Amino acid sequence: MSGPVVPVASRPAAHPVLAAGPVDFTEAWLVNRRLSEHTRAAYRRDIAGWLGWCAGADLDPLTATFLHVNAYARALEASVDARTGRPLTPATVARKLSALSSWYDFLGKLRAVDANPVSGADRPKVNRDHSATVGLTPEEVDALLAAADADTGPTAARNRAAVALLADLGLRVGELVSLDLADLGAERGHRSVRFTGKGGKPRRRALTPGTAWAVDAYLAERAAAAGVGVAELTGPLLVTATGGRLDRHAVFRMVRRLARAAGIPAWAKLSPHSLRHAFATTARAEGVPLEDVQDAMGHADPRTTRRYDRDRHNLDRDPAYVIWSARARRAPG
């Protein structure tokens, strides 16, 4: 690996150093933040990638400048995603640099670095109006749910519950697989589920009648197989055949298998996130206010929610029609 064409400085002796160096800093940074385990793992990989690049460039990460970060960013843009076989997208590179910036902010608070080198770096421009996730039409979501209903086998009831939660609540796959039985509850006549969302924020959502039925049917079948009552079940909500927590990779495979059975043309490119996009698009098309969809999806920025709405540029929704109709109603007979 070739390093950046910039001088490598030595770390000032006055800076404190943790026993295990930057890796120790990373764990301290992660512990200091309220994050889901999935997010922690992703951030840990992002920082490990930077530390690996620094090692290859014979660079002390505590002395890196924005020139080094720029060189790293260009290396990322030229690298290939092992999962897709395609170059990393600008959004992926931007996310990795965002994690790195947060890491350096933490080091700055510890006075381990003088400044955040990412703050002056040239980050890739991300089109907030575009998402690479393959979406689903409402009819395709219906077909996917029907395929789950028609599925057979020992995991069919669990899969129906999982797809219902993804489709009706628009959950992130990490949120789905992190659900525990203790997260289910009831509030003011609503069946509900509580979980930790992105950024470590506590969230709660209502279960629709259809989703509640699918969850109840799955738990009843699971309890019967274990020879106990539903109330005696503990641990993860969605489990494997051996009782372990269902992981995100199994959910990806399940969604694609059911999509293929449903005859959805793009089944091989779908992901659980496709159902999250469909949730946002359908909710907005049915007239749910943007603020309510934003809250339901746990987005801090409404622009993120708008990006999930695949139908936002449909001319049927142009406000010019509403204004014209109102003017026509005001016109004298």
Secondary structure, 3 states (H helix, E strand, C coil): CCCCCCCCCCCCCCCCCCCCCHHHHHHHHHHCCCCCHHHHHHHHHHHHHHHHHHHHCCCCHHHCCHHHHHHHHHHHHHCECCCCCCECCHHHHHHHHHHHHHHHHHHHHCCCCCCCCCCCCCCCCCCCCCCCCCCCCHHHHHHHHHHHHHCCCCCHHHHHHHHHHHHHHCCCHHHHHCCEHHHEEEECCEEEEEEECHHHCEEEEECCHHHHHHHHHHHHHHHHHHCCCHHHCCCECCECCCCCECCHHHHHHHHHHHHHHCCCCCHHHCCHHHHHHHHHHHHHHCCCCHHHHHHHHCCCCHHHHHHHCCCCCCHHHCHHHHHHHHHHHHCCC
